[in-house]
Amino acid sequence: MGEWITIAMDDGYAMPVYRAAAQGERRGGLVLVQEIFGVTEHIRELCDEYAADGYEVLSPGLFDREAPGFAADYAGPSYERAIEIARGEHAFEQSLADTARCIDWLGEKGGPVFIVGYCYGGSVAWRLAQTHDGLAAASCYYGGYVATRFADEPPRCATIAHFGRYDSLVEFAPVEELIEKRHPTAQVFVYEAGHGFNSDRRKDYHEESAELARERTLQLFRVLGG
């Protein structure tokens, strides 16, 4: 359903971006932010699914500067390479800037702009909800930085965050502390699942939780104009 296009980033870099056109009446724009693995087949399928719900979706290849066309497996050498990029070679602030450029690109077309992110992308989505004025709403899945690095500042737009109670990669105690902060613009949902519960490619996939989180995401977007 989707296609690869190129969008010039603020520094002039020609970024490959997976774009899925809205099906039927366009509800708005949506930036879908990748996991650590890149814009994989799974991420592209998610883009296509949201497009089928009426959203024009962009998913930028955030690690393209370090590894053009990067898409990793869930184990093995390419997974290790993903960790090297995310934790060493690639600045998180660069991901924020490039994702913000996609928000602006969609904003120029009119209508509300939303964001959803998974794992690494969940942290990107949460931080941009705190800093970017062009978003109508945000949905953030199990981002490791959400409850650690970026817990104190309330989002500027209506935001929901999804965490698995049994996540082996995201410590749960900071999530509980985030809930206790009671940010007026944010709501945190906890699922009886592990990390990556939304992905049917991963061992912790939990269908019931994935469906509920997606239902909550769509409901939020539609209430906020999409």
C-alpha positions in Angstrom: 0.0 0.0 0.0 2.8 2.4 0.9 5.9 3.7 -1.0 9.3 5.1 -0.2 9.7 8.9 -0.8 12.5 11.3 0.1 12.1 14.3 2.4 14.8 16.9 2.9 15.6 17.2 6.6 16.4 20.5 8.2 20.1 20.0 7.7 19.5 19.1 4.0 19.9 15.4 4.4 17.7 13.4 1.9 15.9 11.1 4.3 14.1 8.0 3.0 10.6 8.0 4.4 7.9 5.3 4.1 4.7 7.0 3.2 1.2 5.3 3.2 -1.6 7.4 1.7 -4.8 7.7 3.6 -7.6 5.4 2.4 -11.0 7.0 2.1 -11.6 10.2 3.9 -8.3 11.7 5.2 -8.5 12.0 9.0 -5.2 13.7 9.3 -1.5 13.0 9.3 0.4 10.5 11.4 4.1 10.1 12.0 4.9 6.5 13.0 8.3 6.2 14.7 10.3 3.0 14.3 11.6 0.6 16.8 15.4 0.2 17.2 15.2 -2.3 14.3 14.5 0.4 11.7 11.6 0.7 9.2 11.1 -3.0 9.0 8.3 -5.0 7.3 6.4 -4.9 10.6 6.7 -1.1 10.9 5.6 -0.7 7.2 2.6 -3.0 7.9 1.6 -0.8 10.9 1.8 2.3 8.6 -0.5 0.6 6.1 -2.9 -0.4 8.8 -3.2 3.2 10.0 -3.5 4.4 6.4 -6.5 2.1 6.1 -8.0 3.9 9.0 -7.8 7.2 7.2 -4.4 8.6 8.1 -1.6 9.8 5.9 1.4 8.1 7.5 5.1 8.9 7.4 7.8 6.7 8.9 11.3 8.1 8.6 14.4 5.9 8.4 16.0 7.5 11.4 19.2 5.5 11.2 19.8 6.1 7.5 22.7 8.4 8.1 24.7 5.6 9.9 23.3 2.7 7.8 21.4 3.4 4.6 18.3 1.2 4.2 18.8 -0.2 7.7 16.3 -2.9 8.9 17.5 -5.3 11.5 16.4 -8.8 12.5 15.3 -9.4 16.1 18.5 -11.3 17.0 21.9 -11.8 15.6 24.5 -9.5 14.1 22.0 -7.0 12.7 20.3 -6.7 16.1 23.7 -6.0 17.6 24.3 -3.4 14.9 21.0 -1.7 15.9 22.1 -1.4 19.5 25.5 0.0 18.4 23.7 2.7 16.3 21.1 3.6 18.8 23.3 3.7 21.9 26.5 5.0 20.4 26.6 6.3 16.8 23.2 8.0 16.5 22.2 11.0 18.6 18.8 10.8 20.1 18.4 14.5 19.4 18.9 13.8 15.7 15.9 11.4 15.8 13.9 14.2 17.4 14.8 16.7 14.7 14.1 14.4 11.8 10.8 13.2 13.2 9.9 16.9 13.9 10.5 17.6 10.2 8.0 14.9 9.2 5.5 16.4 11.6 6.0 19.8 9.9 5.7 18.2 6.5 2.3 16.7 7.3 1.3 19.9 9.0 1.8 21.8 5.8 -0.9 19.7 4.2 -3.5 20.7 6.7 -5.6 18.9 9.3 -4.4 17.5 12.7 -1.1 15.7 13.0 -0.6 12.7 15.4 2.4 10.6 16.4 2.8 7.0 17.5 6.0 5.4 18.4 7.2 1.9 19.4 10.1 1.1 21.8 12.9 3.5 20.7 10.2 5.4 18.8 8.0 5.5 21.9 10.6 7.6 23.6 10.8 9.9 20.5 7.1 10.3 20.3 6.8 11.1 24.1 9.6 13.7 23.9 8.1 15.4 20.9 4.8 15.5 22.6 6.6 17.5 25.3 8.4 19.9 22.9 6.5 20.2 19.6 3.5 22.4 19.2 2.3 20.8 15.9 0.9 17.7 17.4 -2.8 17.0 18.2 -2.1 13.8 20.2 0.5 11.2 20.8 0.6 7.5 21.6 3.8 6.0 23.0 4.6 2.3 23.3 7.1 1.1 25.9 9.7 3.8 25.4 12.7 3.3 27.7 13.3 7.0 28.2 9.7 8.0 28.9 9.8 7.3 32.6 13.5 7.8 33.2 14.9 10.8 31.2 11.7 12.6 30.4 9.2 11.9 33.2 9.0 15.3 34.8 7.7 17.5 32.0 4.0 17.2 31.0 3.3 16.7 27.3 1.9 19.7 25.5 -0.8 17.6 23.7 -3.0 14.8 24.9 -0.7 11.8 25.2 -1.1 8.1 26.2 1.7 5.7 27.1 1.6 1.9 27.0 3.8 -0.3 29.2 4.0 -4.0 29.9 4.1 -4.9 33.5 6.6 -7.7 32.8 8.8 -5.7 30.4 12.4 -7.1 30.8 13.9 -4.0 29.1 11.9 -1.2 30.8 12.1 -1.1 34.6 8.6 -0.9 36.0 9.3 1.2 39.2 9.9 4.4 37.2 6.7 3.7 35.3 4.8 3.6 38.6 6.5 6.9 39.6 5.4 8.4 36.3 1.8 7.4 37.0 2.0 9.1 40.4 3.0 12.4 38.7 -0.5 12.6 37.3 0.4 14.8 34.4 -2.9 16.4 33.3 -2.2 15.8 29.6 -1.0 12.2 29.9 -2.5 8.9 30.7 -0.4 5.7 31.3 -1.8 2.3 30.6 -0.3 -0.9 32.0 -0.8 -4.3 30.3 -0.2 -7.8 31.6 2.5 -8.3 29.0 6.2 -8.0 28.3 8.3 -5.7 26.0 7.3 -5.4 22.4 3.8 -6.8 23.1 2.5 -5.0 20.0 4.7 -6.9 17.5 3.6 -10.3 16.2 7.2 -10.9 15.2 8.4 -11.0 18.8 8.2 -13.6 21.5 6.4 -11.2 23.9 3.6 -10.5 21.4 0.3 -10.3 23.4 -2.6 -10.1 21.0 -5.2 -8.9 23.6 -2.9 -6.1 24.8 -2.0 -5.1 21.3 -5.6 -4.8 20.2 -6.6 -2.8 23.3 -3.6 -0.4 22.9 -4.5 0.2 19.3 -8.1 0.7 20.1 -7.1 3.3 22.7 -4.8 5.0 20.3 -7.4 5.3 17.6 -10.0 6.5 20.1 -7.6 9.3 21.3 -6.9 10.4 17.7 -10.5 10.5 16.8 -11.5 12.5 19.9 -8.8 15.0 19.0 -10.0 15.6 15.5 -8.9 12.6 13.6 
